[in-house]
Amino acid sequence: MDAIILGFQEVMHWQVILALLLGATAGILVGAIPGMEPAGAMAIALPFSLTMEPLPGIILLLGCYGGAWYGGAIPAILIKVPGTPVHVLTTYDGYPLGRKGQPMRALSIAYSSSFIGGILSILALIFLAPVMARFAANFGPPEFAMVMLLASISVILAHHQNIAGAILTFAIGVFLGTVGFEAPHNTLRYTFDQTWLMGGIPMVPMVIGLFAMSQAFVLLETKSAPKVPKDLSSTGRFIGLFEVFRYRATVIRSSLIGLVMGLLPGVGEFGAQFLSYSLARRFSKKPEEFGKGSPEGLVASGVSINACTSTVLVPLLALGIPADPLMAMLLAVFMIHHIIPGPQLFVEHADFISGLYISLFMLNIFVMILLLVFTKYVVKLSSITPRVIGAAIMILGFIGTYTQNFRLTDALFTLVFAIIGRFMLKNGVPAFPMVVGLVLGPMLELRLKQSMSLSQGDATIFLTRPLAATFLAFAIIAVGIFTWQHLKHAKPKSQTAGPS
């Protein structure tokens, strides 16, 4: 109870309230602009969040993250262009429903579905994070090393459409993570006597370049803005709010899928959405309406997307392991303030954790209120010329990068990663594994060294300790299943392409 009271005291600070409003607003606006992504918005906000206190800084980033999943439904429903990539399935039923003369009904269904998913996700976080932290309290270096190995493999396998590209970018990220001082011996690696490389490859310029500036290049190449409805009325905005509860089975099933998928590194919203939508159509009483304006299809995609948003925090808070680049940005805020995520976080910073939980509830409420009141104004953002948005992102990106440390080399790093990111976008090469590799690589290396030191060079320590062996087995099984499925699908192709 004391921790809860202290949590409310943390949240009532003006910086936290301001961060909630700014984060929620920024997230909605980013989601409403086709071509932008939460990763890009978080990357732009990251340098500014590092100058704030821990809770406001993290809430600012989480506002950009969570608000975008709400706002992304707006262009998906009104102009059939997903505001964020995960809103592809929202267009399937949201746009046809809007075309039937019920755009505000479709939007209110999307909003309430997202709200339910978001609230359930926070409740799952409150329950699961302490449980996992207590479990992780028994971990030593070998267990942490194998968990990180499993997380790395999961991130790579999540990009199964381009597994070679994922392996390559992850490996590049791991290599870049070796630049600078090596822990624990503090020897220099790959610095080539350049003082500006001694601190390693900075994460902030990398994420701004790969996720924000690369998208800015795409927007600068886009000539015309999509046409948006001009006669959107606020009437009917409350019609669909309670319609979600007609599909209780779909809500429960989609939320459970989203909660579980959020815990898996690299899977998240994409996997949850497609699985939820498929199952909703299979068990629906009116499956023929899916893709033609089915409210149930809209509910399935909305609930599952937002059910992931808080459970993805569980591995970060309980184990100190970021499941994706977005969580890696949050880890940077933790580390800059000397708050180490992991089992001890819940003991040493109980007031902070309570404040975080309360802030997440408030964030969802703020986003919901802002959307219900200002949707007809937010819609107009979709008609802004993409080149203007691209130019604004470029300016903000360079300002944010340079003002963090006032180093020209950081701005140059941003430009280099922006060019690399644009190339990767154009060729379908995933950028997420590179950031995960940069963050997880040094952590994994340190844990491996500690494990080998503990066992005096005996690598069987990973097999003789039950938990470490279990995580290693999971990693091997995951690779084995993927390889078997890949060979299984490749075999028919080779047979059909045989001699005629």
C-alpha positions in Angstrom: 0.0 0.0 0.0 2.9 2.4 0.8 4.3 1.7 -2.7 0.9 2.6 -4.3 0.7 5.9 -2.3 4.3 6.7 -3.3 3.4 5.8 -6.9 0.5 8.3 -6.9 2.9 10.9 -5.5 5.3 10.2 -8.4 2.5 10.5 -11.0 1.2 13.8 -9.6 4.4 15.6 -10.5 3.9 18.2 -13.3 6.6 16.7 -15.4 4.8 13.3 -15.5 1.5 14.9 -16.4 3.1 17.0 -19.1 5.0 13.9 -20.5 1.6 12.0 -20.5 -0.1 14.7 -22.5 2.9 15.2 -24.9 3.5 11.5 -25.4 -0.2 10.7 -26.0 -0.6 13.6 -28.4 2.6 12.8 -30.3 1.7 9.1 -30.5 -1.8 9.9 -31.9 -0.4 12.3 -34.5 2.3 9.9 -35.6 -0.2 7.1 -36.0 -2.6 9.4 -38.0 0.2 10.3 -40.5 0.6 7.5 -43.1 4.3 6.5 -43.5 5.3 7.3 -39.9 6.0 4.6 -37.3 6.1 4.5 -33.5 9.8 3.6 -33.8 10.5 6.8 -35.7 8.6 8.9 -33.2 10.3 7.3 -30.2 13.7 7.7 -31.9 13.0 11.5 -32.3 11.8 11.8 -28.7 14.6 9.7 -27.2 17.3 12.4 -26.9 14.8 14.7 -25.2 13.6 12.0 -22.8 17.2 11.4 -21.6 17.3 14.9 -20.2 14.1 14.3 -18.1 13.6 12.4 -14.8 13.2 8.6 -15.2 9.4 8.3 -15.0 8.6 11.3 -17.3 11.2 10.2 -19.8 9.9 6.7 -20.0 6.2 7.8 -20.1 7.1 10.2 -23.0 8.4 7.3 -25.0 5.6 5.0 -24.0 3.1 7.7 -25.0 4.6 7.8 -28.5 4.5 4.0 -28.6 1.0 3.4 -27.2 -0.7 6.4 -28.8 0.4 5.4 -32.3 -1.4 2.1 -32.1 -4.6 4.1 -31.4 -4.0 6.8 -34.0 -2.9 4.3 -36.7 -6.6 3.2 -37.1 -7.6 6.7 -38.4 -6.1 6.6 -41.9 -6.6 2.8 -42.1 -10.4 3.3 -41.7 -10.8 6.6 -43.6 -8.4 6.3 -46.5 -7.4 2.6 -46.5 -3.8 3.5 -45.8 -2.4 1.9 -42.5 -1.2 4.7 -40.2 1.3 2.2 -38.8 2.3 -1.1 -40.5 0.5 -3.2 -37.9 -2.9 -1.7 -39.0 -3.0 -3.6 -42.3 -5.9 -5.8 -41.1 -7.7 -2.7 -39.7 -8.2 -1.6 -43.4 -9.9 -4.9 -44.2 -13.1 -4.1 -42.3 -12.6 -0.6 -41.1 -12.5 1.0 -44.6 -15.5 -0.9 -45.9 -17.5 0.0 -42.8 -16.5 3.6 -43.3 -17.6 3.5 -46.9 -21.0 2.4 -45.8 -21.5 5.8 -44.3 -20.4 4.9 -40.8 -16.8 6.2 -40.4 -17.3 7.4 -36.8 -18.8 4.1 -35.8 -15.8 2.3 -37.3 -13.4 4.6 -35.5 -15.2 4.3 -32.1 -15.1 0.5 -32.4 -11.4 0.7 -33.1 -10.8 3.1 -30.2 -12.7 1.0 -27.7 -11.1 -2.2 -28.9 -7.7 -0.7 -28.4 -8.6 0.7 -25.0 -9.8 -2.7 -23.8 -6.6 -4.4 -25.1 -4.5 -1.7 -23.5 -6.1 -2.0 -20.1 -5.9 -5.8 -20.1 -2.2 -5.6 -21.1 -1.4 -3.3 -18.1 -3.2 -5.7 -15.7 -1.2 -8.6 -17.2 2.0 -6.5 -16.7 1.2 -5.8 -13.1 0.7 -9.6 -12.4 3.4 -11.1 -14.6 6.4 -8.8 -14.1 6.8 -9.4 -10.4 6.3 -13.1 -10.9 9.0 -13.3 -13.6 11.3 -11.1 -11.4 11.0 -13.5 -8.5 11.7 -16.4 -10.8 14.7 -14.5 -12.3 16.1 -13.8 -8.8 17.5 -17.4 -9.0 19.4 -16.6 -12.2 23.2 -16.5 -12.4 25.3 -15.4 -15.4 24.8 -18.8 -17.3 21.0 -18.4 -17.0 21.0 -14.8 -18.2 23.3 -15.7 -21.0 21.0 -18.4 -22.3 17.9 -16.2 -21.9 19.7 -13.5 -24.0 20.6 -16.2 -26.6 17.0 -17.3 -26.8 15.8 -13.7 -27.1 18.3 -13.1 -29.9 17.2 -16.2 -31.8 13.6 -15.3 -31.3 14.1 -11.8 -32.8 15.9 -13.3 -35.8 13.3 -16.0 -36.4 10.5 -13.5 -36.2 11.7 -12.1 -39.5 11.3 -15.4 -41.2 10.3 -13.7 -44.5 13.9 -12.5 -44.8 15.9 -14.7 -42.4 19.2 -14.1 -44.2 18.8 -10.3 -43.9 17.8 -10.6 -40.2 20.9 -12.7 -39.4 23.1 -10.3 -41.3 21.8 -7.1 -39.6 21.8 -8.8 -36.2 25.4 -9.8 -36.8 26.3 -6.3 -37.8 24.7 -4.9 -34.7 26.6 -7.4 -32.5 29.9 -6.3 -34.2 29.1 -2.6 -33.8 28.5 -3.4 -30.1 32.1 -4.5 -29.7 33.5 -1.1 -30.7 35.0 0.9 -27.9 35.9 -0.2 -24.4 35.6 -3.9 -23.7 34.1 -5.0 -20.4 35.4 -6.1 -17.9 39.0 -5.6 -19.0 38.6 -2.1 -20.4 40.7 -2.8 -23.5 40.0 -0.9 -26.7 38.6 -2.6 -29.7 38.2 -1.4 -33.3 38.8 2.3 -32.4 41.8 2.8 -34.7 43.2 5.4 -32.4 40.1 7.6 -32.9 39.0 9.1 -29.6 35.4 9.6 -30.8 35.1 5.8 -31.1 36.2 5.0 -27.6 32.6 5.3 -26.3 31.4 2.8 -28.9 28.7 3.2 -31.5 26.0 5.4 -29.8 22.5 3.9 -29.9 20.6 7.2 -30.2 22.0 8.2 -33.6 21.5 4.6 -34.8 17.8 4.5 -33.9 17.1 8.0 -35.2 18.9 7.2 -38.5 17.4 3.7 -39.0 13.8 4.5 -38.0 13.2 8.2 -38.2 15.4 9.6 -40.9 15.1 6.6 -43.2 11.3 7.2 -43.1 11.9 10.9 -43.8 13.7 10.0 -47.0 10.7 7.9 -48.1 8.3 10.8 -47.3 10.6 13.3 -49.2 10.2 11.0 -52.3 6.4 11.0 -52.0 4.8 13.7 -54.1 1.1 13.8 -53.3 -0.9 13.4 -50.0 -3.8 11.0 -49.9 -7.3 12.4 -50.1 -9.2 12.4 -46.8 -12.9 12.8 -46.3 -13.8 16.5 -45.8 -17.3 16.0 -44.4 -16.3 13.9 -41.3 -18.8 14.7 -38.6 -18.4 14.2 -34.9 -21.9 12.7 -34.7 -21.9 9.0 -34.0 -18.5 9.0 -32.3 -20.0 7.2 -29.2 -22.0 4.7 -31.2 -19.4 1.9 -31.4 -17.9 2.4 -28.0 -20.0 -0.4 -26.4 -20.5 -2.4 -29.5 -17.3 -4.3 -28.6 -19.0 -6.1 -25.8 -21.3 -7.9 -28.3 -18.2 -9.9 -29.3 -17.0 -11.1 -25.8 -15.5 -14.3 -27.1 -13.5 -12.5 -29.7 -12.3 -9.9 -27.1 -11.2 -12.6 -24.7 -9.5 -14.7 -27.4 -7.8 -11.8 -29.1 -6.6 -10.3 -25.8 -5.1 -13.6 -24.6 -3.3 -14.0 -28.0 -2.0 -10.4 -27.7 -0.8 -10.8 -24.1 1.1 -14.0 -25.0 2.6 -12.6 -28.2 3.8 -9.5 -26.4 6.0 -11.7 -24.2 7.7 -13.2 -27.2 10.7 -11.2 -28.5 10.3 -10.0 -32.1 6.8 -11.4 -32.5 4.5 -8.7 -30.9 1.7 -6.9 -32.7 2.1 -8.5 -36.2 1.8 -12.1 -35.1 -1.0 -11.3 -32.6 -3.1 -9.4 -35.1 -3.0 -12.0 -37.9 -3.6 -14.9 -35.6 -6.5 -13.1 -33.8 -8.1 -12.1 -37.1 -7.8 -15.6 -38.5 -9.4 -17.2 -35.4 -12.1 -14.6 -35.2 -13.2 -15.3 -38.7 -13.0 -19.1 -38.2 -15.3 -19.0 -35.1 -17.5 -16.2 -36.2 -21.2 -16.7 -36.8 -20.9 -14.4 -39.9 -17.5 -15.2 -41.4 -18.7 -14.1 -44.8 -18.8 -10.5 -43.6 -15.0 -10.4 -42.8 -13.3 -8.1 -45.2 -16.5 -6.4 -46.1 -17.0 -4.2 -43.0 -17.3 -6.7 -40.1 -17.2 -5.0 -36.7 -16.0 -8.3 -35.2 -13.0 -8.3 -37.5 -12.2 -4.7 -36.4 -12.5 -5.7 -32.8 -10.2 -8.7 -33.2 -7.4 -6.7 -34.8 -7.8 -3.7 -32.4 -7.8 -5.7 -29.1 -4.9 -7.9 -30.1 -2.6 -5.0 -31.2 -3.0 -3.1 -27.9 -2.9 -6.2 -25.8 0.8 -6.5 -26.6 1.7 -2.9 -25.7 2.4 -3.5 -21.9 3.3 -7.2 -21.8 6.3 -6.4 -24.0 7.6 -4.5 -21.0 7.7 -7.7 -18.9 11.1 -9.1 -20.1 12.6 -5.6 -19.8 11.4 -4.9 -16.3 11.9 -8.4 -14.9 15.0 -9.5 -16.7 16.6 -6.3 -18.1 16.3 -7.8 -21.6 14.8 -5.6 -24.4 12.6 -7.7 -26.6 12.8 -5.2 -29.5 14.4 -1.8 -30.4 11.5 0.1 -28.9 12.3 -1.5 -25.5 16.0 -0.9 -26.1 15.2 2.8 -26.2 13.5 2.5 -22.8 16.5 0.6 -21.5 18.6 3.6 -22.5 16.5 5.9 -20.3 16.8 3.4 -17.4 20.5 3.2 -17.7 21.2 6.9 -18.0 19.5 7.3 -14.6 21.4 4.3 -13.1 18.2 2.3 -12.7 19.0 -1.2 -13.5 16.0 -3.3 -14.8 15.9 -6.8 -13.3 14.7 -8.7 -10.2 16.0 -6.0 -7.8 14.1 -3.2 -9.6 10.8 -4.2 -7.8 12.5 -4.1 -4.4 14.8 -1.0 -4.8 12.4 1.1 -6.8 8.9 0.0 -5.8 7.6 3.6 -5.9 8.8 4.0 -9.5 7.2 0.7 -10.6 3.9 1.8 -9.0 4.1 5.2 -10.7 4.8 3.4 -14.0 1.7 1.2 -13.7 -0.5 4.2 -12.7 0.9 6.3 -15.6 0.1 3.5 -18.1 -3.6 3.5 -17.0 -3.7 7.3 -17.3 -2.0 7.2 -20.7 -4.8 5.0 -22.1 -7.4 7.2 -20.6 -5.8 10.4 -22.0 -5.5 8.9 -25.5 -9.1 7.8 -25.5 -10.4 11.2 -24.4 -8.2 13.1 -26.9 -9.4 10.8 -29.8 -13.1 11.2 -28.9 -12.8 14.9 -28.8 -10.3 15.8 -31.5 -10.6 13.0 -34.2 -12.1 15.3 -36.8 -9.1 17.7 -36.4 -6.5 14.9 -36.3 -7.8 13.5 -39.6 -6.6 16.6 -41.4 -3.0 15.6 -40.7 -3.3 12.8 -43.2 -3.7 15.4 -45.9 -0.4 17.2 -45.1 2.1 17.0 -48.0 4.5 14.1 -47.1 7.5 16.2 -48.1 6.7 18.7 -45.4 6.5 16.0 -42.8 9.8 14.4 -44.1 11.6 17.7 -43.9 10.4 18.3 -40.3 11.5 14.8 -39.3 15.0 15.5 -40.7 15.3 18.8 -38.8 14.1 17.3 -35.5 16.3 14.2 -36.0 19.5 16.2 -36.4 18.6 18.6 -33.6 17.8 15.7 -31.2 21.0 13.9 -32.1 23.3 16.8 -31.8 21.9 18.4 -28.7 22.3 15.1 -26.7 26.1 15.4 -26.4 26.8 18.4 -28.7 29.1 16.2 -30.9 29.3 16.5 -34.6 30.2 12.9 -34.9 26.8 11.9 -33.5 25.1 13.8 -36.3 27.4 12.1 -38.9 26.5 8.7 -37.4 22.8 9.6 -37.8 23.3 10.5 -41.4 25.2 7.3 -42.1 22.5 5.1 -40.5 19.8 7.1 -42.3 21.3 6.2 -45.6 21.7 2.5 -44.5 18.2 2.5 -43.2 16.8 3.9 -46.5 18.7 1.1 -48.4 17.3 -1.5 -46.0 13.7 -0.2 -46.4 14.0 -0.2 -50.2 15.3 -3.8 -50.3 13.1 -5.2 -47.5 16.0 -5.8 -45.1 14.8 -5.6 -41.4 16.5 -2.9 -39.3 15.1 -4.1 -35.9 17.7 -6.9 -35.5 20.6 -4.5 -35.9 19.5 -2.4 -32.9 18.8 -5.5 -30.8 22.2 -6.8 -31.7 23.9 -3.6 -30.7 22.2 -3.7 -27.3 22.1 -7.5 -26.6 25.5 -8.3 -28.0 27.6 -6.6 -25.3 25.2 -7.9 -22.6 25.5 -11.5 -23.9 29.3 -11.2 -24.2 29.6 -10.0 -20.6 27.4 -12.8 -19.3 29.3 -15.4 -21.3 32.6 -14.2 -19.8 31.2 -14.2 -16.3 29.9 -17.8 -16.9 33.2 -19.1 -18.2 35.0 -17.4 -15.3 32.6 -19.0 -12.9 33.3 -22.5 -14.3 37.0 -21.9 -14.9 36.6 -22.2 -18.6 34.3 -25.2 -18.6 31.6 -24.6 -21.2 29.5 -27.5 -19.9 28.2 -25.1 -17.2 25.4 -24.3 -19.7 24.4 -27.9 -19.7 24.8 -28.8 -16.0 22.7 -25.9 -14.7 19.0 -26.9 -15.2 17.6 -23.5 -16.0 20.4 -22.6 -18.4 20.1 -26.0 -20.1 16.3 -25.5 -20.5 16.7 -22.1 -22.2 19.5 -23.5 -24.4 17.2 -26.4 -25.3 14.3 -23.9 -26.2 16.7 -22.0 -28.5 17.9 -25.2 -30.2 14.3 -26.4 -30.6 13.2 -23.0 -32.1 16.0 -23.2 -34.7 15.2 -26.9 -35.4 11.5 -26.2 -36.0 12.3 -23.2 -38.2 14.8 -25.3 -40.3 12.4 -28.2 -40.6 9.6 -25.9 -41.8 11.9 -24.1 -44.2 13.1 -27.4 -45.7 9.5 -28.7 -45.8 8.4 -25.7 -47.9 11.5 -25.6 -50.0 11.1 -29.3 -51.1 7.8 -28.9 -53.1 9.3 -25.9 -54.9 12.4 -27.8 -55.9 10.1 -30.7 -57.2 7.9 -28.3 -59.2 11.0 -26.6 -60.6 12.5 -30.0 -61.7 13.3 -31.1 -65.3 10.3 -31.1 -67.6 
